[in-house]
């Protein structure tokens, strides 16, 4: 009878058996790791880079002798550039011109943009001229700048600044014009003078647009400097790209281009960090 009592009869449930074969709970550490891999943006970016490198490794043998340079060859070329010091020296010369051009363009462009927004009659008079100059491909003027300023840092700075300055002009002007007229009217009723309205109303409203121009300006400044170096320069990463291209050392060319992409990403991240620090009073953007 004792043996028969342990046998399940048809139609009856056996909760003990169900509990015995139930899946074990997932440990908390695995859950935390899963959430980290799912929600961490840096992990996603690393995964994308890894996928690109994998595709590159699989595809490059079909590129032929001219274009078929794999990640290993590019890495070796990069290490050789670092070993000889050519990368560090020329990177410094490029970044020096980028920062100088960015500072000049940001100051000049922001002042002009704010002034035009505050002086509508002047803006109406010079707006067609600004539109024409902005539509002009300044890269095509690189030979003119090189002839005028030589192959030193001056030509690189002028070319990059001529590209970036219009970004600041347009963004600063648009930022001031985005101010709410009701807020300006209320400030006037409260007795604010023109200077107070500018510093306490218009300038804070324009700051997000100015920082947006700064983030774009970093990239365009780098492009302008490298473009000038590609045409003619004593030094710089663009000059190295032109040199190795003429020598058909494409692995070195790819290595320098990757360095430029990394530098652009770092500069953009630093600009975003500065924007988040300065504009802490703004609500966070929803991505």
C-alpha positions as CSV (number, residue, x, y, z in Angstrom):
1,X,0.0,0.0,0.0
2,X,2.9,2.4,0.7
3,X,4.3,1.8,-2.8
4,X,0.9,2.4,-4.4
5,X,0.5,5.7,-2.5
6,X,3.5,7.1,-4.3
7,X,2.1,6.4,-7.7
8,X,0.3,9.4,-9.4
9,X,-3.2,8.5,-10.4
10,X,-4.6,9.8,-13.7
11,X,-6.2,13.3,-13.4
12,X,-4.2,14.3,-10.3
13,X,-1.5,16.9,-10.3
14,X,2.0,16.4,-8.9
15,X,3.3,19.8,-7.8
16,X,6.4,18.3,-6.3
17,X,7.4,16.9,-9.7
18,X,6.7,20.3,-11.4
19,X,8.9,22.1,-8.9
20,X,11.6,19.5,-9.3
21,X,11.9,20.1,-13.0
22,X,11.3,23.9,-13.1
23,X,14.1,26.0,-14.7
24,X,16.4,27.5,-12.1
25,X,16.1,31.3,-11.6
26,X,18.6,33.4,-13.4
27,X,21.3,34.7,-11.1
28,X,21.3,38.4,-10.3
29,X,24.8,38.8,-11.7
30,X,23.8,37.5,-15.1
31,X,20.8,39.8,-15.1
32,X,23.0,42.8,-14.3
33,X,25.5,41.8,-17.1
34,X,22.6,41.5,-19.6
35,X,21.2,44.9,-18.7
36,X,24.7,46.4,-19.0
37,X,25.3,44.9,-22.4
38,X,21.8,46.0,-23.5
39,X,21.8,49.6,-22.2
40,X,25.4,50.7,-22.4
41,X,26.1,52.8,-25.4
42,X,29.8,52.4,-25.3
43,X,29.4,48.6,-25.6
44,X,27.2,49.1,-28.7
45,X,29.8,51.4,-30.2
46,X,32.6,48.8,-29.6
47,X,30.4,46.1,-31.2
48,X,29.9,48.3,-34.3
49,X,33.6,48.9,-34.6
50,X,34.3,45.2,-34.2
51,X,31.7,44.4,-36.9
52,X,33.3,46.9,-39.3
53,X,36.8,45.4,-38.7
54,X,35.4,41.9,-39.3
55,X,33.8,43.0,-42.6
56,X,37.0,44.7,-43.6
57,X,39.0,41.6,-42.9
58,X,36.7,39.4,-44.9
59,X,36.3,41.8,-47.9
60,X,39.8,43.3,-48.4
61,X,41.3,40.3,-50.2
62,X,39.0,41.1,-53.1
63,X,40.1,44.7,-53.4
64,X,43.0,43.9,-55.6
65,X,46.7,44.9,-55.1
66,X,45.9,48.6,-55.0
67,X,43.1,48.7,-52.5
68,X,43.5,45.3,-50.8
69,X,45.0,46.5,-47.5
70,X,43.8,44.6,-44.4
71,X,43.6,45.7,-40.8
72,X,46.9,44.0,-39.9
73,X,48.8,45.9,-42.6
74,X,47.2,49.2,-41.6
75,X,48.0,48.5,-37.9
76,X,51.7,47.8,-38.8
77,X,51.9,51.0,-40.8
78,X,50.4,53.0,-37.9
79,X,52.9,51.5,-35.5
80,X,55.7,52.4,-37.8
81,X,54.4,56.0,-38.0
82,X,54.3,56.1,-34.2
83,X,57.8,54.6,-33.9
84,X,59.4,57.1,-36.2
85,X,57.6,60.0,-34.6
86,X,56.1,61.2,-37.9
87,X,52.5,60.8,-36.7
88,X,53.0,62.7,-33.4
89,X,54.9,65.6,-35.0
90,X,52.5,66.1,-37.9
91,X,49.4,65.6,-35.7
92,X,50.6,68.4,-33.5
93,X,51.0,70.8,-36.5
94,X,47.5,69.9,-37.8
95,X,45.9,70.3,-34.4
96,X,47.6,73.6,-33.8
97,X,46.1,75.0,-37.0
98,X,42.7,73.5,-36.2
99,X,42.5,75.1,-32.7
100,X,43.7,78.5,-33.9
101,X,41.2,78.6,-36.8
102,X,38.4,77.4,-34.5
103,X,39.1,80.1,-31.9
104,X,39.3,82.9,-34.6
105,X,36.2,81.7,-36.4
106,X,34.1,81.3,-33.2
107,X,34.9,84.7,-31.9
108,X,34.5,86.6,-35.2
109,X,31.5,84.6,-36.4
110,X,29.6,84.8,-33.1
111,X,30.1,88.6,-32.8
112,X,29.0,89.1,-36.4
113,X,26.0,86.8,-36.0
114,X,24.8,88.4,-32.8
115,X,25.3,91.9,-34.3
116,X,23.3,91.1,-37.4
117,X,20.4,89.7,-35.3
118,X,20.3,92.9,-33.2
119,X,20.6,95.2,-36.2
120,X,17.9,94.1,-38.6
121,X,18.6,96.9,-41.1
122,X,22.2,96.0,-41.4
123,X,21.3,92.4,-41.7
124,X,18.9,93.2,-44.6
125,X,21.7,95.0,-46.3
126,X,24.5,92.4,-46.0
127,X,22.4,89.2,-46.0
128,X,22.7,88.7,-49.8
129,X,26.4,89.2,-49.6
130,X,26.7,86.7,-46.8
131,X,24.6,84.2,-48.7
132,X,26.8,84.5,-51.7
133,X,30.0,84.1,-49.8
134,X,28.7,81.2,-47.9
135,X,27.7,79.4,-51.1
136,X,31.2,79.9,-52.5
137,X,33.4,76.7,-52.1
138,X,36.2,78.1,-50.0
139,X,38.3,74.9,-50.6
140,X,38.7,76.1,-54.1
141,X,40.4,79.2,-52.7
142,X,43.1,77.2,-51.1
143,X,45.7,77.9,-53.8
144,X,44.9,81.6,-53.5
145,X,45.5,81.5,-49.7
146,X,48.7,79.5,-50.2
147,X,50.0,82.0,-52.7
148,X,49.1,84.9,-50.4
149,X,50.2,83.4,-47.1
150,X,52.8,80.7,-48.1
151,X,52.8,77.1,-47.2
152,X,53.1,77.6,-43.4
153,X,50.4,77.6,-40.8
154,X,48.9,80.9,-41.9
155,X,47.3,79.5,-45.1
156,X,45.8,76.5,-43.2
157,X,44.3,78.8,-40.5
158,X,42.8,81.2,-43.0
159,X,41.2,78.5,-45.1
160,X,39.8,76.6,-42.1
161,X,38.5,79.9,-40.5
162,X,36.9,81.0,-43.8
163,X,34.9,77.7,-43.7
164,X,33.9,77.7,-40.1
165,X,33.1,81.4,-39.6
166,X,29.8,81.2,-41.5
167,X,28.7,78.3,-39.3
168,X,29.0,80.6,-36.3
169,X,27.4,83.6,-38.1
170,X,24.3,81.6,-39.1
171,X,23.8,79.8,-35.9
172,X,24.3,82.8,-33.6
173,X,21.9,84.9,-35.7
174,X,19.3,82.1,-35.7
175,X,19.7,81.6,-32.0
176,X,18.9,85.2,-31.1
177,X,15.9,85.2,-33.5
178,X,14.5,82.1,-31.8
179,X,13.9,84.1,-28.6
180,X,10.2,84.3,-27.6
181,X,8.9,87.9,-28.3
182,X,6.6,87.6,-25.3
183,X,9.6,87.1,-23.0
184,X,11.3,90.1,-24.5
185,X,8.2,92.2,-24.1
186,X,7.8,91.1,-20.5
187,X,11.4,92.0,-19.8
188,X,10.9,95.4,-21.3
189,X,7.8,96.0,-19.2
190,X,9.8,95.0,-16.1
191,X,12.2,97.8,-16.9
192,X,15.1,95.8,-18.4
193,X,17.4,97.9,-20.6
194,X,18.7,96.7,-23.9
195,X,22.0,95.5,-22.4
196,X,20.1,93.5,-19.7
197,X,17.8,92.0,-22.3
198,X,20.8,90.9,-24.4
199,X,22.7,89.3,-21.5
200,X,19.7,87.9,-19.6
201,X,17.3,86.9,-22.4
202,X,18.8,86.8,-25.9
203,X,22.3,85.5,-25.1
204,X,21.1,82.5,-23.0
205,X,18.6,81.6,-25.7
206,X,21.3,81.8,-28.4
207,X,23.8,79.7,-26.5
208,X,22.5,76.2,-27.6
209,X,22.8,77.3,-31.2
210,X,26.3,78.7,-30.6
211,X,27.4,75.4,-29.1
212,X,25.9,73.5,-32.0
213,X,28.0,75.7,-34.3
214,X,31.0,74.9,-32.1
215,X,30.5,71.1,-32.6
216,X,30.2,71.6,-36.4
217,X,33.0,74.0,-36.4
218,X,35.4,71.5,-34.9
219,X,34.8,69.1,-37.7
220,X,34.9,71.7,-40.5
221,X,38.0,73.3,-39.1
222,X,39.8,69.9,-39.2
223,X,38.6,69.4,-42.8
224,X,39.7,72.8,-43.9
225,X,43.2,72.4,-42.4
226,X,43.7,68.9,-43.9
227,X,42.4,70.1,-47.3
228,X,45.0,72.9,-47.2
229,X,47.7,70.5,-46.2
230,X,46.8,68.1,-49.0
231,X,47.4,70.9,-51.6
232,X,50.6,72.3,-50.2
233,X,52.1,72.4,-46.7
234,X,55.4,72.0,-44.9
235,X,53.9,69.6,-42.4
236,X,50.6,68.1,-41.1
237,X,48.6,64.9,-41.5
238,X,47.2,66.1,-44.8
239,X,50.7,66.5,-46.1
240,X,51.6,63.0,-45.0
241,X,48.5,61.6,-46.8
242,X,49.6,63.4,-50.0
243,X,53.2,62.1,-49.6
244,X,52.2,58.5,-49.0
245,X,49.6,58.6,-51.8
246,X,52.2,59.6,-54.3
247,X,54.4,56.7,-53.0
248,X,51.4,54.3,-53.2
249,X,51.8,53.4,-49.5
250,X,48.1,53.0,-49.1
251,X,48.4,51.2,-45.7
252,X,50.0,54.3,-44.3
253,X,47.3,56.5,-45.9
254,X,44.5,54.4,-44.3
255,X,46.3,54.6,-41.0
256,X,46.4,58.4,-41.1
257,X,42.8,58.6,-42.2
258,X,41.8,56.4,-39.2
259,X,43.7,58.7,-36.9
260,X,41.9,61.7,-38.4
261,X,38.6,59.9,-37.8
262,X,39.5,59.2,-34.2
263,X,40.7,62.8,-33.6
264,X,37.4,64.1,-35.0
265,X,35.4,61.8,-32.7
266,X,37.4,62.9,-29.7
267,X,37.0,66.6,-30.6
268,X,33.3,66.2,-31.0
269,X,33.0,64.3,-27.7
270,X,34.9,67.1,-25.9
271,X,32.7,69.7,-27.5
272,X,29.6,67.8,-26.4
273,X,31.0,67.5,-22.8
274,X,31.7,71.3,-22.7
275,X,28.1,71.9,-24.0
276,X,26.6,69.7,-21.3
277,X,28.6,71.5,-18.6
278,X,27.9,75.0,-19.7
279,X,24.2,74.4,-20.5
280,X,23.3,72.4,-17.4
281,X,20.2,74.6,-17.0
282,X,18.7,73.1,-20.1
283,X,16.5,70.0,-19.9
284,X,18.2,66.9,-21.1
285,X,17.5,66.0,-24.8
286,X,15.5,62.8,-25.5
287,X,17.3,60.4,-27.8
